[in-house]
Amino acid sequence: MSAKNVDQHNRFRSITVGFRVSPEENAQLNRAVALSGLPKQEYCYRKCMNRDITVTPNPRIFKMMTVHMTAILKELQRLSEGENPSQELLEDIALITKMLNDMKERK
């Protein structure tokens, strides 16, 4: 039998909670998790409990931001003039902007 895994407050999390998402929602969730630097479980837990997600800048986070910002730039360049970006793209831009502003305020 494996050892019990407890969180930082010595709470044993023994109940599993799951939910279904579309492939697009999964991709968006994975991007947000990668940019946060948190494990997926902790990210989802904090979002569900309406708790703050504090991103601590480190080389891995900056690498993820660079990768995602490059993808956003390519998508914006692909759009023809007069074409509106998708809601998903706008949400990704808002997420990265919020993270950068939060990092700037903490500095």
N, C-alpha and C positions, 0 to 999 in steps of 0.2 A: 504494500500500500504506500502511496506517495505521501510526502509531507504536506501538511496544510499550508496553503498560501494565504498570507494575511497582508492587508494593506498597511500604509504608514501609521494608521491609528490602531493597529493590532485587531482589525475586524476581519473575521473570516467570511469571505464572500462565497457562499455555497449555492446560491440560487442563480440559475441561468435565465437570462432574458434575451429573446431574439426577435427580430423583425425582418420583414422583407422589403427590398428596395428594387427599383428598376436598374438596369445596367448603367444608365446615365446618372442616376442618383448615387450608385455605388462608386462610379468614377469621381464624382464631385466630393463624396465623403472621403475617399482615399486621398484626394488632393488636399483637403482641409486637414486631415490627420497628418499627412507628410509635412505640411507647412507648420503644424503646431509643435511637432517634435515629441508628441505624447503617443503612448500606445493607443491603438484603436479603442480598446475597452475603456480606458480612462477618458479619452476624448468624448466618446458617446455618453459615458456616465455624467461627466461634467455638463455637457450640453443638455441632457435630459433633466438634470437637477437644477438647471438655470444658474450654474456657477461659472465664474470667470475662468477663461483659459488664458493663462499667462505664457507667452512664448519667450523663452530665454534664448537670446541670440547666440549662435555658435556656428562653426563652419558648415555643419550639416544643414542647418536651417537656411543659411545663406545660399548654399548650393541648390536646395529645393526651390527657393524663391527665384533664383536665376533660371532654373529649368522651366518653371511655370510661367515666369514673365516672358521668356523667349517664345514659349508656345502661344501665349496671349498675343504677342507682337505679330507672330506669323499669321494668326487667325485674323487679326485686325487688318493686316496688309492684304490678306486674301479677299476680304470683303470689298465689293465694288462700291463706287461712290453712290451714296444715297441708300445703300443697303444697311439695315439696322443689325447690330450684333445680337446674338441670342441672349436670352435671359440668363442662361448658365454662364456665359462669358462675362456678362456684367456682374454677376454674383462673385465670380472668381476675382475680377478686378477689385470689387469692393472688399473682399476678404484680404487680399494682399495689401491694399491701401490701409485698411484698419490695422493690420499687423505692423506695417511700417510706421504708422503714426504712433501706435502704442510703444514701439521700441524707441522712437524718438523722444516721447514724453518721459520715459523711464531713464533716459540717458542723462 
